[in-house]
């Protein structure tokens, strides 16, 4: 066989063999548990308030300072609980901090993330927490869930900043990962 006929024949055989070895990819599911973004305007995320006690729904980290518990409500803020009598803890207040995931305390200052910003809060009176300092844009913004290997709706930047993710059953999400 001539060389000019042998090369196309080898290419054809290689393409046929290569096509046989690829596994078929499964079709993506059309519905199921999916994480859906919860949005807020930048002005709203920078509004921190001390509110009356709220029900604990999605507890995160817990910090103990003196006789108080500071319990993170993932993506929402921090519950302040008087724990002088551990048999009967008394909820004092809820500090609304949109997008909050982390907290730390030194002396009477509580440090927390507020989506993009780092905030320092005076907790000398845990019933009336107040902002003493804000460092804007201290953290990189990620509009995707921190969890890996989960389905999620793609965020829409025109709707605001993603402050948290809520699990929902979604039919045909716009996109997922």
Buried (B, 14 or more C-beta within 10 A) or exposed (E): EEEEEEEEEEEEEEEEEEEEEEEEEEEEEEEEEBBBBBBBEEEEBBEBEBEEEBEEEEEBBEBEBEEBBBBBBBBBBBBBBBBEEEEEBEBBBBBBBBBBBEBEBEEBBBBBBBBBBBBBBBBEEBEEBEBEEBEEEEBEEEEBBEEEEBBBBEBEEEEBBBBBBEEEEBEEBEEBE
